[in-house]
Amino acid sequence: MEMHDICKLVQTTETKLVLATAVYVEGHAYRKQGATMLFAEQGLMYGSISPGCIETDLSLHAEYVMSTGCPQKIVYDMRPDDDLSWGENMGCGGLLHILLEPVDAALKQILLEMGGLLDRGIQVDLRRTCSADEGAIRDYSVQYIPHKDSESSKSHAKITSHPSLAAQEWHSGGWLYTHTYTPKPRLIVIGAGNDSISVVRMAIASGFRVVVADWREALVSADRFPGAELLVGFPNEIYRHLQITSQDYILLLSHHYPHERSFLELLSAASYTYLGILGSRTRTSRLIEGLPALPRLHAPVGLAIGSEGPEEIAIAIVAELISVKRGQPLSTGKEEKTDAKGRNHSGCRKQSANG
């Protein structure tokens, strides 16, 4: 679960909550420093910090924090030398320092403001200053890091500082914890046909904020695309509304040649992280003929896993999106391919989701 999701839950949940954050991680661990989850009343948990190794034990500490309103830091040492203390079935390793904080009025306000910034695609730093014994949190502060496409992208602006009655770096007689949280990358899916349904569902589950856009109003519904933002319009209307940035991911899945061509003509002046086009190389070559070079183009779209049918094709596409998001090299099934004008189709491969 991303911090973005945590902020949404805090906004919509009335019950008492405890926020768990991995404030320090050393060695091999399932999640990285800054990973968060929520504990609620009646033993409810949202998200995870391990593959299930520590959550049950952590929930007991969360109950104490919930009842007393006092934060705690719990240390789990699961490095090899300490295996006997945890048994053979831990399934994970590393040293974890987990900070448990009651979601009081101050922290709730901070999380709501963070959620608003993340909704706007803005990266956020959350800073906590706590006492030397970590029994109390002195204050929270949020700083936003403007998007690099904005004029103020070189500066950090402090927007809020709330003293708190509740609570890795030693600073002014206490501990300072700073974590940076990035907004969910936005995936724009052009086309609301049936083959988009699985792609959208898997992309949302994989941490993307998804926008589905199509000119066919009957197809653009919350019943078909739960959890996605919906947009109805023709290419010029969609493009104008989206305000595409260099961090966006774009998929053309409409199968409608004229509309996709119109959208690509508009897109040729934009910056983005990823552009994927569903269809054969021949179709894509015709589609982009005469256009300026389209950077970061993946066509045919999807990793080369020999996929067949909408579900497998969706897996191949979302796997490629994740690979790009994580900065990982793509599968060895890829080959470098240029079109008739010598332009590189970075995603072309011998075998793909599209054939």
Secondary structure, DSSP 8 states (H G I E B T S, - for coil): --HHHHHHHHHH--S-EEEEEEEEEESS-SS-TT-EEEEEGGG-EES-SSSSSSHHHHHHHHHHHHHH---EEEEEE-SGGGHHHH-TT----SEEEEEEEE--HHHHHHHHHHHHHHHTT-EEEEEEEE-TTSSSEEEEEEEEE--TTSTTTT--EEEEEEE-S---EEETTEEEEEEEE----EEEEE--SHHHHHHHHHHHHTT-EEEEEES-GGG--TTTSTTSEEEE--HHHHHHHH---TT-EEEE----HHHHHHHHHHHTT---SEEEE-S-HHHHHHHHTTS---TTEESS-S-SS---HHHHHHHHHHHHHHHHHTT----TTB--EE-TTS-EETT-BSS-TT-
